[in-house]
Amino acid sequence: MTAGTPGTARAAGAAGTPQGAPAADPIQAPGTPEHRWRAWHGFAGLPAADLPVRGRVVVVAAHPDDEVLGAGGTLALLARAGLALTVVSVTDGERSHPGSTRVTPDALAAVRAAELRRALDALGATDAEVVRLAVPDTRLAHHEEQVAAALAPLLDGARLCLAPWTGDVHGDHEAAGRAATAAARAAAVTCWTYPVWMWHWARPGDPAVPWDAAVAVRLPPGTAARKRRAVRHFVSQTAPLGPDPADAAVLPPEELAHHLRDIEVFFT
């Protein structure tokens, strides 16, 4: 996950917003507390997602960690069922801390790729193929056609595509979702989209969210535990790189809590 279209760490950006002042970027504004989501009765009414039982699933992420945050439990269930997984990192997430003096973008890209591999192992998806497209982080919207073209051969013969939601209010996420949706449509492959930042800026029952198109994957306790272990591998995003505000965690505990539930939501 890279926070905000400019790629600045979310915690640093939030600290710079005066209390009570509207934020130009909803991701930088104070978010919806997780306890409000967990108390929402709307989750109970979401129909169960009909996951494929064989074949291959292509999972598209704007940044390494998006796929685990938004769909990690689902990936664990698919891997356990014996489906092949192709995980596509559209960018390497090298701009998650653009002001850092502790780590270069190239070094951060390598760190995040290694974190993803360890997270997939924790999910039981050890055999997942990881494809890195190396599109510039925070610039994905300028490369949508290139991304769609790169996804086309990967989607050939796939049973399902999972990609970031096109309404996530994050430029890279939305562009990755649009490219994946277009490529999947051309390949006649069903594409479901998963929200990431939506849980921060939206509220339960939010009319800006297409709840009528939502389906749910409910995670058994063991699967939810696997996802929690997987998420912990993204140390570069969940812990500060150093004491400087530019090295703040992109996913502080209150943000991370949105992704540690026993349910995952997709828009069909």
C-alpha positions in Angstrom: 0.0 0.0 0.0 1.2 3.5 -0.8 -0.8 6.1 1.0 -2.3 9.0 -1.0 -1.7 9.8 -4.6 1.5 11.7 -3.9 2.9 8.7 -2.1 3.4 10.3 1.3 3.1 8.2 4.5 -0.5 8.5 5.8 0.4 9.1 9.4 2.7 12.0 8.4 0.0 13.6 6.2 -2.6 13.3 8.9 -0.4 14.9 11.4 -0.2 18.0 9.1 -4.0 18.4 8.8 -5.4 20.9 11.4 -8.0 19.4 13.6 -11.5 20.0 12.2 -10.2 21.2 8.8 -11.3 19.3 5.7 -8.6 17.3 4.0 -8.1 17.5 0.3 -7.3 13.8 0.3 -9.8 11.6 2.2 -7.0 9.1 2.8 -5.1 11.8 4.8 -8.2 12.7 6.8 -9.2 11.0 10.0 -10.8 7.7 9.2 -13.7 5.5 10.4 -12.8 3.6 13.6 -12.8 -0.1 13.1 -15.2 -0.7 15.9 -17.9 1.1 13.9 -17.3 -1.4 11.0 -17.4 -4.4 13.3 -20.7 -3.2 14.8 -22.3 -2.8 11.4 -25.1 -5.3 10.6 -24.7 -4.8 6.9 -22.0 -7.4 6.7 -24.5 -10.1 7.7 -26.6 -9.4 4.6 -23.9 -9.7 2.0 -24.2 -12.9 -0.1 -21.4 -15.4 0.0 -18.9 -15.2 -2.9 -18.9 -18.2 -5.2 -15.2 -19.0 -5.4 -13.9 -21.2 -8.2 -12.9 -24.7 -7.2 -10.3 -25.4 -9.8 -8.1 -23.6 -12.3 -6.0 -20.4 -11.9 -6.8 -17.1 -10.3 -4.9 -13.9 -11.2 -4.6 -11.4 -8.4 -3.6 -7.8 -9.3 -2.2 -5.4 -6.8 -1.2 -1.8 -7.3 1.5 -2.2 -4.6 2.9 -5.3 -2.8 0.6 -5.8 0.3 -2.6 -4.6 -1.3 -3.5 -8.1 -2.4 -2.9 -9.5 1.1 -4.7 -6.7 2.9 -7.7 -6.8 0.7 -7.9 -10.5 -0.2 -5.3 -12.5 1.8 -7.8 -14.8 3.4 -9.4 -15.5 0.1 -5.9 -16.3 -1.4 -5.3 -18.7 1.5 -8.6 -20.5 0.8 -7.9 -20.7 -2.9 -4.3 -22.0 -2.3 -5.6 -24.6 0.1 -8.2 -25.8 -2.5 -5.4 -26.4 -4.9 -5.9 -23.5 -7.3 -2.9 -21.9 -9.0 -2.3 -18.3 -8.2 -0.6 -15.6 -10.3 0.0 -12.5 -8.2 0.8 -9.3 -10.2 2.6 -6.4 -8.5 1.9 -3.6 -10.9 4.3 -1.2 -9.1 7.0 -2.2 -6.6 5.6 0.3 -4.0 9.0 2.1 -4.0 7.4 5.5 -3.2 5.6 4.6 0.0 8.1 6.8 1.9 9.3 9.4 -0.7 10.9 11.7 1.9 12.9 9.0 3.7 16.6 9.4 4.1 16.9 5.9 5.5 16.0 3.9 2.4 16.2 4.5 -1.3 13.3 3.7 -3.6 15.3 0.8 -5.2 16.0 -0.7 -1.8 12.4 -0.3 -0.7 11.2 -2.0 -3.8 13.4 -5.0 -3.0 12.2 -5.0 0.6 8.6 -5.0 -0.4 9.0 -7.8 -2.9 10.6 -9.9 -0.2 7.8 -9.1 2.3 5.2 -10.1 -0.3 6.9 -13.5 -0.8 7.1 -14.2 2.9 3.4 -13.1 3.3 2.3 -15.5 0.5 4.2 -18.3 2.2 2.4 -17.5 5.4 -0.9 -17.8 3.6 0.0 -21.2 2.3 0.5 -19.9 -1.2 4.1 -20.9 -1.5 3.7 -22.0 -5.1 2.1 -18.7 -6.2 3.7 -17.1 -9.2 4.7 -13.4 -8.6 4.9 -11.1 -11.6 6.4 -7.6 -11.1 5.5 -5.1 -13.8 7.7 -2.3 -12.4 5.3 0.5 -13.3 6.4 3.7 -11.5 4.7 3.9 -8.1 2.2 6.8 -7.8 2.2 7.1 -11.7 0.1 4.1 -12.5 -2.7 6.1 -14.1 -0.2 7.2 -16.9 0.4 3.5 -17.8 -3.1 1.9 -17.8 -2.9 0.7 -21.4 0.5 -0.8 -20.8 -0.7 -2.6 -17.7 -3.8 -3.9 -19.4 -1.6 -5.2 -22.3 0.7 -6.9 -19.8 -2.2 -8.6 -18.0 -3.8 -9.9 -21.2 -1.5 -13.0 -21.5 -1.6 -13.7 -17.8 -5.4 -13.8 -17.8 -5.6 -16.2 -20.7 -7.4 -19.3 -19.4 -7.9 -17.9 -15.8 -11.1 -18.6 -13.9 -11.1 -15.4 -11.9 -9.3 -12.0 -11.6 -9.1 -10.1 -8.3 -8.0 -6.5 -8.5 -8.2 -3.2 -6.6 -11.6 -1.5 -6.5 -11.9 1.3 -9.0 -13.6 3.6 -6.5 -10.9 3.3 -3.7 -10.1 7.0 -3.9 -6.4 6.2 -4.5 -5.0 7.0 -7.9 -2.8 3.8 -8.2 -5.5 1.5 -6.9 -8.2 2.8 -9.2 -5.9 2.7 -12.2 -4.9 -0.8 -11.5 -8.5 -1.8 -11.1 -9.5 -0.1 -14.4 -6.6 -1.8 -16.3 -7.4 -5.2 -14.8 -11.2 -4.9 -15.4 -10.5 -3.9 -19.1 -8.1 -6.8 -19.6 -10.4 -9.3 -17.9 -13.3 -8.2 -20.0 -11.3 -8.6 -23.2 -10.3 -12.1 -22.0 -13.9 -13.0 -20.9 -12.7 -13.6 -17.4 -14.8 -12.6 -14.4 -13.2 -9.8 -12.4 -14.0 -9.0 -8.8 -12.5 -5.9 -7.1 -11.5 -5.5 -3.5 -11.4 -2.3 -1.5 -8.4 -1.2 0.6 -8.6 2.5 1.5 -12.4 2.5 1.4 -12.5 1.1 4.9 -10.7 4.3 6.0 -12.7 7.0 4.3 -16.1 5.4 4.0 -18.6 4.7 6.7 -21.0 1.8 7.3 -23.7 1.9 4.7 -22.0 4.7 2.8 -24.0 5.5 -0.3 -20.8 6.1 -2.3 -20.1 2.3 -2.0 -21.9 -0.2 -4.3 -23.1 -2.5 -1.5 -25.6 -4.0 -3.9 -22.7 -5.4 -5.9 -20.8 -6.7 -2.9 -20.2 -10.3 -2.0 -18.4 -11.7 1.1 -15.8 -14.3 1.8 -16.1 -15.4 5.4 -12.9 -16.6 6.8 -12.7 -19.6 9.1 -10.6 -18.9 12.3 -7.6 -20.7 11.0 -7.6 -18.8 7.7 -8.1 -15.5 9.5 -5.1 -16.3 11.7 -3.0 -17.1 8.6 -3.9 -13.7 7.2 -2.9 -12.0 10.4 0.5 -13.7 10.3 0.9 -12.8 6.6 0.1 -9.1 7.2 2.8 -9.0 9.9 5.4 -9.6 7.3 4.9 -6.1 5.8 7.1 -4.5 8.3 8.1 -1.6 6.0 4.5 -0.5 5.9 3.3 -1.3 9.5 6.3 0.0 11.5 8.2 3.3 11.2 11.4 3.2 9.2 12.8 5.6 11.7 12.0 8.6 14.0 11.6 11.1 11.2 8.0 12.0 10.2 8.8 11.0 6.6 9.5 7.5 7.9 6.1 7.1 9.6 4.2 3.8 9.3 1.8 3.9 6.3 -0.4 1.4 8.2 -0.6 2.3 11.9 -2.6 -0.1 14.1 -5.9 1.7 13.7 -5.6 1.4 9.9 -4.3 -2.1 10.0 -7.3 -3.2 12.1 -9.6 -2.8 9.0 -7.8 -5.6 7.3 -7.7 -8.1 10.2 -11.4 -9.1 10.2 -12.9 -12.6 9.6 -14.6 -11.3 6.4 -13.4 -10.0 3.0 -15.6 -8.0 0.6 -15.5 -7.9 -3.2 -17.5 -5.9 -5.7 -18.7 -8.0 -8.6 
